[in-house]
Structure formats: C-alpha cells, structure tokens
Amino acid sequence: MRAAVLHGTAGALLLLTGLVAGPAHGAPLPADGAAEARGVAVAAGRAAAAGIRFGSCADEPDMPATLTCGTVTVPLDYAHPDGRHIELTVSRIEATGKGGAARQGALVYNPGGPGTSGMHFPLLGYLSEWRRVAAAYDLVGYAPRGVGRSAPLSCRAPGDRPQGPAPAPVHPSASYKKKRIARAKAYARGCARRSGGALRHYSSLNNARDLDVLRAALGERKLTFMGVSYGTYFGALYATLFPSHVRRMVFDSVVNPDPEAVWYRDNLAQSAAFEGRWADFRAWTARHDRVYGLGSTPQAVGRAYDWARARLAGRPAGGTVGPGQLQAAFLDAGYSDDLWPHRALALSAYLRGDPKPLVEQAGPHPEAAAGQENGKAVYTAVECNDAPWPAHWRTWDRDATRLARVAPFETWDNVWANLPCAYWPVPRQRPLDVRALPGALPPTLILAAERDAATPYEGALELRRRLSGSVLVTERAAGSHGIGGESNPCVNGYLEAYLLEGRLPARQARCAPHAEPEPVRASPVRTAGRGGRR
C-alpha cells in the first residue's frame, strides 16, 4: 500500500508541474527517419557479409577458453553509413549441446545501464539456472557504443572525478544546490568538449540500430534477445523499428516506454519507488534485530541509519566513507535483496565501533575510476540525447522538493545524477512511440517484480499494453531488479519454456516471491555496485 501511495504522489506531481518540458537548445529532433532506416540496411548488409571473427579475448586473460571475442563495425551516424565508423566489442560462448539439445542460434543479452557492458554475460552459462539455455543457444554479450572498448565515451579525466568523502543532504541548502548546478553544467560541457560532434550519436535509437547490425553480423535472420532494465527500453525500440526481424524477445524489469515518461518522469517514478524498497530493507533488518541490533522496528532501523549518516558527516569512516558513500551503498541494496545481509552487517558493525565492513563495501576503489566515469558518461549522454528535459532549474527544484517530502531516500541523489541534462549542449530527440499492432510482432515475454524500484512495475504494465501478444510474468511481493535466470524457479521455468520452446502461458502469470535472504554474521568481500542507474 505504501508503494501505491508514493506512486500516486509522484503521479500527482507530474500532473501539477507539466514535466514534459522543451529542450534547453532548440526543438527536439524527429525520432527516426528514412535516411537512418536506409543506413541500417546498408550497415546490416555489410555486417552479414563480413561476419565476426571470434578469437581469444585479449583483455580477459583469466577467462575460460570457451569465451571468445570479436568486433562488429557500425556507422557512428546511420544517416551517413559511409561516414565515420566505430567498432563494438562482442563476446560469445557457443551452445554446449548438452543433453542432446539442438542449437537454436544466438541469444543476445544486454544487462541494462545505459553504460553497462554485457561482455561477461556468456559466463552465466556455467550457472545451473542457465545451463539448459546455454545448451541450445550461443550466449552472446557485447559492449554497446560508448562502453568499455566500444568507442569509449568520457566526460572528464578519471582524475577529475570528485574524490574523498561526499555529503548527501536530505534537505539540501541553497548554497549546496548552486554547487551541484555548477558541477552539472561543467559535466555537460566536458561531454561536449571531449566528444565533439559525435556526442549526439550516443542514443537509445542508435543502440537499437546497432542491435540489428549485430544480428546480421552473427548470421541470424531473426533476433533472439533478452534485455534487462534499460535493455528493455532499446529492446522495445528494436521491436518497434524491426518487428519482422524478431524471433523471440524477453523484457526483464521494464523501463516505462511511454514517450511522455522518458526520461524525466521515469526518474521521478523511480525515486518514489525506492522509498518503498528502502522500507522493505528496514523491515527485513528489524525482523533480524537479534543478529544486527539495529532496532526491532523499521522506524528504529531508520534512526540507526540517520545516526550513522550524521556521524560520518563529522568523521568519515576510514577517511573515505562519508554520507554520500553510505547512501550509494544502501541505494545499491535496493536493486537486490542479496545485498541486505551485508549492508545491515556493515551498518551494525560501524555503529558498534568497527568501520572496516562499511569501508570495504562503500569505500572508493581508485582502480575502478576510469570504468565508473565511462559508465556515467554513457548513461548521461544516452538519457540526455534521448528526450526533452526541463531546461530550468526551478522545475527540477520544485518537483524534487515536493517528492522528497514523501520519498526522501533517493530523490535528490537522482536529481544530481541527471541534472547535466538540463544544460545539455546538443539537440534532443523525440522518443519513439513504442508500439506493436496485432500480428506485427511474434509473442514476447515480460518479467517483472511487483516492488522493483529501479524500474517500477507500472513500466511492465505499460509495455504489455503497447506490444500486442506480449505476456507478463509477475513475481509477487518481491523487489529485486532483474529476475530472469536468478533464484526464483517459477520465473525461470517460464523463461526456459519461452526461450527453448517458444511457449508462453495462456494468460498473464504470477509467481510467489523468491525466498528472503538469511542474515549473516561475517563481513563479506566487497560487492560491486551496478554499472548503470537502471
């Protein structure tokens, strides 16, 4: 009920403030055109003829020999397929054929982002949840444009990334807001300075077009694709642009594709949903008070967190973990309840005088700075290019202030992450109207958890309405983000039936939630955070 109230509050904000504002610089560009469509056809034809020369993965020396890598060439600008080209890195483990499984082609996977690489996806075939799929499919991952070695994008040198403990005010002052505005403007300028005229070509539409070229390069007449989180959005764009090229598609944890929601309203809805997920974590921790000692009620756990944040503001843990690092670590826990036991342990240990687990989980790792900046740059470029954003700070400030009254946990953090889009220096696009009429698209599978915060459940309902013939499988009363091939046998059964047999439930299906995590008493190895925002 709490999540429904919060989503209702966010919806009221959308109606009150007119969030679909014009871009900061000029009118939005059309979503797609004949020139780009011709460019995709040209590029796909060339890719089909060239194929992909798979060999050893030079940048992955410790990987099994079954993992091979290659590249596919795509136009930077599909309106000019004979102009500048870039290379996307691709990884593959061929179908094992175990159990006598017949090969069904390639399964291409995107884990989300924007800004996240799927190069390690094929390794999932070694897990029990993926073995049957890996027997029938070549598992194919890739790094989308801008990510990793695929024409990498950055908006500042890694050394320029803010260092040291960071604040995370729940009620930011006027002076703090001015600092964040200045930082956002500088970051947007840095994106333009370091990328030049190429910047406008990092977009979801181009990610969808790249996917069709990758399909052709793999020798696949039709695409079998699984997208998680952000991957569902450009997967839905692909289904709209190239419906006749689709064999099977899985949309797991769905971005709301409504053009009026992409991306500003989507981010407000995400902030509202994270408040419910934060409440879920606090309730779980309270149920295990005998282990963690953080309080026997969600309210008490919240007070313990607030106390830790106040202490860190005065004296950062290990000299590196301030309120901002604490916030980021617990925001990650909203994506997966597998992290709950470890975050609760770290918070408990810190308040008892041992900061080491918190520093291990939340502290900075300088060796990861370049990758983190790359992910942030691609995230920013794609979302800023994709759609109009409010051009005036007063709109952002008004909406966030109102939402933070009922959903303070992520609201301001989300504002700072996306604020460069208010000052974006290149024209934006108009989002494509995702749509598939009856008979235009093969049946597709949608997976969603009811309490997912990163991509709220309403997005799955919206996509189901827009893609005729799609079927939604819901994990009830659960909130982990990305549920296919994870720990729920019911969800995995539907996923396998679809990928292996093309079989969908006759009507929308519901699965009981996966088991809650068990509390732990020992400090874990540091768990890496999500590469992208979704």
C-alpha positions, 0 to 999 in steps of 0.5 A: 500500500505504501508503494501505491501511495508514493506512486500516486504522489509522484503521479500527482506531481507530474500532473501539477508541474507539466514535466514534459518540458522543451529542450534547453537548445532548440526543438527536439529532433524527429525520432527516426527517419528514412535516411537512418532506416536506409543506413541500417540496411546498408550497415546490416548488409555489410555486417552479414557479409563480413561476419565476426571473427571470434578469437581469444579475448585479449583483455580477459586473460583469466577467462575460460577458453570457451569465451571468445571475442570479436568486433562488429563495425557500425556507422557512428551516424546511420544517416551517413553509413559511409561516414565515420565508423566505430567498432563494438566489442562482442563476446560469445560462448557457443551452445554446449549441446548438452543433453542432446539439445539442438542449437537454436542460434544466438541469444543476445543479452544486454544487462541494462545501464545505459553504460553497462557492458554485457561482455561477461554475460556468456559466463552465466552459462556455467550457472545451473539456472542457465545451463539448459539455455546455454545448451541450445543457444550461443550466449552472446554479450557485447559492449554497446557504443560508448562502453568499455572498448566500444568507442569509449565515451568520457566526460572528464579525466578519471582524475577529475572525478570528485574524490574523498568523502561526499555529503548527501543532504536530505534537505539540501541548502541553497548554497549546496544546490548552486554547487551541484548546478555548477558541477552539472553544467561543467559535466555537460560541457566536458561531454561536449568538449571531449566528444565533439560532434559525435556526442549526439550519436550516443542514443537509445535509437542508435543502440537499437540500430546497432542491435540489428547490425549485430544480428546480421553480423552473427548470421541470424535472420531473426533476433533472439534477445533478452534485455534487462532494465534499460535493455528493455527500453532499446529492446522495445525500440528494436521491436518497434523499428524491426518487428519482422526481424524478431524471433523471440524477445524477453523484457526483464524489469521494464523501463516505462516506454511511454514517450511522455515518461522518458526520461524525466518522469521515469526518474521521478517514478523511480525515486518514489519507488525506492522509498518503498524498497528502502522500507522493505530493507528496514523491515527485513533488518528489524525482523533480524534485530537479534543478529544486527541490533539495529532496532526491532522496528523499521522506524528504529532501523531508520534512526540507526541509519540517520545516526550513522549518516550524521556521524560520518558527516563529522568523521568519515569512516576510514577517511573515505566513507562519508554520507554520500558513500553510505547512501550509494551503498544502501541505494545499491541494496535496493536493486537486490535483496542479496545485498541486505545481509551485508549492508545491515552487517556493515551498518551494525558493525560501524555503529558498534565501533568497527568501520572496516565492513562499511569501508570495504563495501562503500569505500572508493576503489581508485582502480575502478575510476576510469570504468565508473566515469565511462559508465556515467558518461554513457548513461548521461549522454544516452538519457540526455540525447534521448528526450526533452528535459526541463531546461530550468532549474526551478522545475527540477527544484520544485518537483524534487522538493515536493517528492522528497517530502514523501520519498526522501531516500533517493530523490535528490541523489537522482536529481544530481545524477541527471541534472547535466541534462538540463544544460545539455549542449546538443539537440534532443530527440523525440522518443519513439512511440513504442508500439506493436499492432496485432500480428506485427510482432511474434509473442514476447515475454515480460518479467517483472517484480511487483516492488522493483524500484529501479524500474517500477512495475507500472513500466511492465504494465505499460509495455504489455499494453503497447506490444500486442501478444506480449505476456507478463510474468509477475513475481509477487511481493518481491523487489529485486531488479532483474529476475530472469535466470536468478533464484526464483524457479517459477520465473525461470521455468517460464523463461526456459519454456519461452526461450527453448520452446517458444511457449508462453502461458495462456494468460498473464502469470504470477509467481510467489516471491523468491525466498528472503535472504538469511542474515549473516554474521561475517563481513563479506568481500566487497560487492560491486555496485551496478554499472548503470542507474537502471 
